Amino acid sequence: MKKKRKIWIFAGESSGDMYGAQLGEELRRIAAGRGEEIELSGMGGKAMIAAGIPVKVDSTELGVMGVVEVVKLLFKFIAIYFKMVKAARRERPETVVLIDYPGFNLLYALAMYFSGIKVVWYIAPHLWIWGKWRLPVLAKICTKVLVIFPFEVEVFSKTPLQATFTGHPLIDIMEKKKDPSIPRDPDLVLLLPGSRAGEICRMLPHMLESVRELKKRNPGLKFRISAPREKIASQCRTLIDKFRRSTPDLPEIEISIGDTNYCQQHAGSGIAACGTVTVECAIMGLPLVVGYSLSPVNYMVAWLHGVKPFRGYITMTNIIDNSPVCPEFIQSKFKESNITPAVESILPGGSRRESTLAGMERVTEMLSEGNNGRSAVARAAEEIYSA
């Protein structure tokens, strides 16, 4: 009789869904190599479903951020939580793998701990930003914590649970998508206002103000938005049309869908909302100006909980390198008068372009440290399989 392993994977956002799909493929490869069977399930989106992982909950539209946004879906989250706790207690998976998504996964990890089910957290929550007091709790309820940023090992070193750095999965993903035949257009500025409705409403208008001013000062520049899906593209079109009614001299902005990785290689510079996309751009060598703006309610909640920049930064490239690789602006500082000169400084020939490119290269090297020819996801899968 072949030994059968039952592992569940939980992903609540698009990036986690992508990593979960790859993780499932690697776990199957390991099981086949050992002559064992593996049954995968859990919560995920389109990528995990496409990878043949039967999901009990489709999390495609669950990637929300902020108190107000979460409250709107609160009863849905509660229903999913109890459904999945009940399912785990009934079906008894050997291990539950949680990928990021701390708001839901912290509570689920606690339930699994009290249910006697092993928990491995892959892409640990950023408690070093918003909840250091939770680190001992996480260390107690998890069998293993796998981190994707090298400095996180030190963060967990003060707890009983030793974190394992497995490398950042984006390194392998983006390397496969690199195409040397794609030419850089030095005059193209890529706009990446986010993947959530709320952040786009807050970020894009400020980007548009800067686009207007940049075009005046640099007539040769062109602008493009790469949206992850049609729903986001439609929202961007609506906001642009509204902005243009009061500001008719706004230049044309091309909107495309599902080609972000191509645009990261084709554009000469960019403006992005803080998030995973900034790491993608670092790997692709696209200099960025980065910003983020929370709603007043979310900002107040964050302030009350002591959330503040880590190492003095909010952009992951800056945090990893512990230096201002990318110009960044938070809340009220994310405005045209700051964005415009910052973008000009990273344009080809700009005062900060070369230092930004060098910093991105350093970050890429740090994120792939210790891979020894193995992908980050393969390293993580081996740790999970042996948990």
C-alpha positions, 0 to 999 in steps of 0.5 A: 500500500502506498502511503497517502498524505493529505495536505491542505493549502490556504491562499486568500489573495492572487499572489498567494493563489499563484504560489499555492498552485506552484506549491501543489505541483512541487508537493506532487513531484516530491510524493511521486519521487517517494512512491507516495500518494498525495491528496491536496485541497484547501482554499484558493483561486484560479491558479490553484484550480487550474493546477488541479487542486480541488478547492473547497472555497474559491478565494478569487474575490476575498483579497481585500485590505483595510477595516472598512473593506473587511467589515463589508465581507465580515459575515462571508468570512465568518461563514467560510471560517466555520465551514473550513474548521468543520471540514478540517476536523471531519477530514483530518488533513495531516498538514494545513499550509497557510500562505500569507493572508494573516487576517483569516489565517491567524484565526484558522491556525489557532483553530487547527492548533487546538484541533491537533492538526499541524500548521506550516505557515508559508510566507509568514505574516508581516508581524514585524510591521503590525503585530510583534506581540503576536510572534510568540503566539505564531511560534506556538501554534505553527510547526514550521514558519517559512519566510521569503525575506532574509531579514525575517529569520532574525525577526523570529530568532527571539521566539522558540520557533526558528524560521526557515528562509526558502527564497522568494518564489517571485525570483523563479516566476519572473525569471521564466517570464523574462524575454530578452527580445522585449525592447525597453521604451525609455519614454514609456511610464507604467502606472500600477495603481493596485489590484483592489478597488479601494486602493485604486480610488485613492492612488490613481487620481494622484498618479493622473495629476502627475501624468498631466504634469510629467507630459507638460515637462516631458512631451515625449513621455507616454503612459500605460496602465496594466490591469490584472483583470477587466474589472480593474481596467473598467474602474481605471477607465471610469476614474480617468474619464471622470478626471478628464472631464475636469482636466481636459489636457490629461494625455492619453493613457493606454489601458491593457489587461493581463500583460503586467510582466510584459510591461515591466520589461517594456516600460522605461520607468513606473509609478506603483502602489506599494505591494508585491508588484514592487518586488516584481519590478525589481526583478525585472529591472524597472525603476519605480516611484512607490506610494501608498494611501490608506483611507482615513479610517484604516489609517487611524486604526493602523496608527492606534495599533502602532503600525509604522514603517519597518526600518523606516520604509514601506516599500519592500525593496527598500526594507530588504536593502535597508536603503532608499532604493525606490523613492516612496511617499506615504499618505498625504506625501503621495501627491503630484508635487512629490511624485513628478520630480521623483519620476523624473529622477528615475527616467533614463538619464535621471539623477537616481536611475543608476542607483535605483537599478543597482539597488534592485539588482542587490535585492534580487540577489538577496532574495535568491540567496542559498537556492543552490539550483533549487527554486524557492517553491521547491525548497518550501515544498521540501520543508512542508513535506518533512513537517 
